[in-house]
Structure formats: C-alpha cells, structure tokens
Amino acid sequence: MGMKVHGSLISPASMRVLACLYEKGLDFQFVPVDLATAQHKNNSFLALNPFGQVPAFEDGDLKLFESRAINKYIASAYSDKGTPLINRDPKKMAIIAVWAEVEAHKYEPPANKLTFELAIKPLMGMTTDDAVVKEQEDVLGKVLDVYEARLAESKYLGGDSFSLADLHHLPTMTLLMGTRAKAVFESRPHVRAWSADIMARPAWNKVLAMKAAAA
Amino acid sequence: MGMKVHGSLISPASMRVLACLYEKGLDFQFVPVDLATAQHKNNSFLALNPYGQVPAFEDGDLKLFESRAINKYIARVYTDKGTPLISSDPKKTAVINVWLEVEAQKYEPPANKLTFELAIKPMMGMATDDAVVKKQEDVLGKVLDVYEARFAESKYLGGDCFSLADLHHLPTMMLLMGTRVKTVFESRPHVRAWCADIMARPAWKKVVDMKAA
C-alpha cells in the first residue's frame, strides 16, 4: 500500500511534507492535485482533508492532513530511517517543539503574507501591495531578530542537530530568497548562514528538482 | 525545584498551560507577570521567552515557551499522571496531532481576533469593529462546520478520548461564550455539546476559579 502524498508542487505546505520524506529516504507516491481546476475542493479530496487544502497524506489506512502534523507522524513512525528529525530525549524534544511552534505561529504568518505578495501575486497578474510588504517585512524582521540571537548560541533552532523545527521553514524561505524580501534574512549574519546551510541540504534539493521537472 | 508557570490570568495562552497542569494533577508554582506594567518585556522575563510573551515555563533547568509546546512537554513527560492528554499509540497520536494543528492554524486566528474585538477592547475602553467581527464570525463558522462533521463520527476531536486537541480551545472558547459570538458555537449541535462537555471539566473549573479569585 505505502505512503501517498496528495499535493501540489506550487504549494509550500506540500513541499514541507516532501522535504520530510526525502530527509527520511522513504518511498512514497506523489499524487498531484490540480489546484487550478479546484480538484482540492471535490468530494474525494474532501474525504482526505475536510478543509479542502493540500497536502493530504495516507499511510495504509491512516489518513492525515496539516503538513506539520503529517511530518511529526513521519518523523516518529520512521525515526530510525534517514535523518533524525525529532529527539527521543523528552527535554531535547521539548526545545525542538518550542521552535516548531515559533515557526508555525511567529514566522509563518508574515512569511505567508510576503510569499503571497511577492511570489504568488505576480504569477497571477496581480499587483503587489508595497504597504503590506513593508509592514510584513518589519514583522518578519522582529521574528528573525530572535532567531539571530538563538542561532548565535545554537547551531540549529532546536539544538545541535537539524530537526523539523528548521525544515518547516524551507518552502517559504526558498520562495522569499527569490524576492526583494531576501534582505530580511541576509542582513542577519547567523540567520543568513543558517538559511544557506539548510537550503543546501540534498533532500531539499530533491524537492526543488521535482518542482523544476514538473514545470 | 519543581515546575513554574510565569503567566497572567488574563492571558488565554497562560490559561492553556494551567488547564494542562490541573488535568495532570501536578504541583506547580504560578508566578504572576504584570502585563500592565510591561513586566513581560523586562530582561529577566526575556531570558525566559525572547518573544516577551506569557506564558513561560520552567521544569528544573528546562526553560520553555509557546503554550502548545509547553503542554506537549507536560503531557509527554507526565504521561502516567492524571488525565492522559496524548496517546501512546503512534497512529492515534497522529490523528490527535492533526487536530492540534487545526486548533492552532484554523481555529485560533479567528478566535483570537474575535476575542480581541469582543472581550479585550471593551475592557480597554476601545470600540469594537463590527466589520471585523462579522468577517471573523464567518471564518470561524466555516472552521466549526468541519468540527460539526467531525463530531458526528468522533466523540472528541482527536478520537474517543479528551486530549490536548480539545483542551487547547478552552481559553478562547470560554471568553467567546461570554459574548455575542457564542451563537457560532451554539448553532451547531455537536459543537455545542462538545463545548459544554469540555468546559464542565473539573480541571478547567480550577483555572476559572484561579481567575475569579
């Protein structure tokens, strides 16, 4: 039966799950969902994710959605395969969990808005709202100021080793590095070095290769 | 040494952690942080949470922040105490984690905005923005439509048993039930029943009593 990811290669959330699967070196089937024809709103997809969003995930009869929850499952169920992405030590795991929440609650909202303004709108022939970009760059900058201090004392966000807390940033980070907002990351030396490090990971480059092949 | 929660009883996120500690029946020290005098922005607090927000948490030399991460730690480390809030079965845990994300990513944004407009602003002498309320009620309504369907097949969000996925809703749910948007919850029969059930839990009532005291 195996694992299936129902997703789209233009979706950061889908890419988040693919990154995890490649880090773990796991076999899976990618089932493309055509967002342009609203395939993610049809009844068979809603049976996988009642919120009608990609990605959705299956492992045998287990059906999951929400990319961060899917990744937590993959990281724990396949903890002995490929890159360790969580930690068995409860205290070390707690620190990873803190920074995973920071990614989801502090980083994601401005990163998401900036990605929409700078990477998505142009593709759709819509005009970027410079006021929103300025405002969200400031929000993201304050979030990354804390990252700068954190990364001065810790190699990765969750501790000495790369973990889900770092991985979850990759899709929007990569998109923003292709826009003027890259300055928010690159003006902070530790953040810049960490970004370069994680974006260079072979598993992430496999996700980018999938995206390039589909284009 | 023991566990300490640095927080404020007007903070939903602080109440989220207190609920978890009471469910597990654990001893802890509550260290009040005075938000009105910006105590959460001073250097000693920033050493606990560099984002300058309540709550912050200590268990011996372990320092954590982000209420949902704190609760995951408590639920895991004290798994054999009090109410089970996660599962030892990986597939059941996976389903609980899905609904934990739903609470954080789908429910929290509109619930937070509504709480600000309807519960916080009036206390601060500010005017509620009715357009924001209308819009966020619609957003929350669509989220709760999915909950309504979920409860037709599952007693609690994560499965048969109460878990962190349900608990995390309590602080904003309680605040909103005291406002006009309670109808968003109460107009959906399964959601209404689930709300009444989880708000009646003795551990939650202990948090409410702390706030009232």
Boltz contact constraints between the chains, C-beta under 6 A:
constraints:
  - contact:
      token1: [A, 50]
      token2: [B, 146]
      max_distance: 6.0
  - contact:
      token1: [A, 51]
      token2: [B, 146]
      max_distance: 6.0
  - contact:
      token1: [A, 62]
      token2: [B, 91]
      max_distance: 6.0
  - contact:
      token1: [A, 64]
      token2: [B, 94]
      max_distance: 6.0
  - contact:
      token1: [A, 64]
      token2: [B, 98]
      max_distance: 6.0
  - contact:
      token1: [A, 65]
      token2: [B, 98]
      max_distance: 6.0
  - contact:
      token1: [A, 66]
      token2: [B, 98]
      max_distance: 6.0
  - contact:
      token1: [A, 66]
      token2: [B, 101]
      max_distance: 6.0
  - contact:
      token1: [A, 68]
      token2: [B, 101]
      max_distance: 6.0
  - contact:
      token1: [A, 69]
      token2: [B, 97]
      max_distance: 6.0
  - contact:
      token1: [A, 69]
      token2: [B, 98]
      max_distance: 6.0
  - contact:
      token1: [A, 69]
      token2: [B, 101]
      max_distance: 6.0
  - contact:
      token1: [A, 72]
      token2: [B, 97]
      max_distance: 6.0
  - contact:
      token1: [A, 73]
      token2: [B, 94]
      max_distance: 6.0
  - contact:
      token1: [A, 77]
      token2: [B, 90]
      max_distance: 6.0
  - contact:
      token1: [A, 90]
      token2: [B, 76]
      max_distance: 6.0
  - contact:
      token1: [A, 90]
      token2: [B, 77]
      max_distance: 6.0
  - contact:
      token1: [A, 91]
      token2: [B, 62]
      max_distance: 6.0
  - contact:
      token1: [A, 94]
      token2: [B, 64]
      max_distance: 6.0
  - contact:
      token1: [A, 94]
      token2: [B, 73]
      max_distance: 6.0
  - contact:
      token1: [A, 97]
      token2: [B, 69]
      max_distance: 6.0
  - contact:
      token1: [A, 97]
      token2: [B, 72]
      max_distance: 6.0
  - contact:
      token1: [A, 98]
      token2: [B, 64]
      max_distance: 6.0
  - contact:
      token1: [A, 98]
      token2: [B, 66]
      max_distance: 6.0
  - contact:
      token1: [A, 98]
      token2: [B, 69]
      max_distance: 6.0
  - contact:
      token1: [A, 101]
      token2: [B, 66]
      max_distance: 6.0
  - contact:
      token1: [A, 101]
      token2: [B, 68]
      max_distance: 6.0
  - contact:
      token1: [A, 101]
      token2: [B, 69]
      max_distance: 6.0
  - contact:
      token1: [A, 146]
      token2: [B, 50]
      max_distance: 6.0
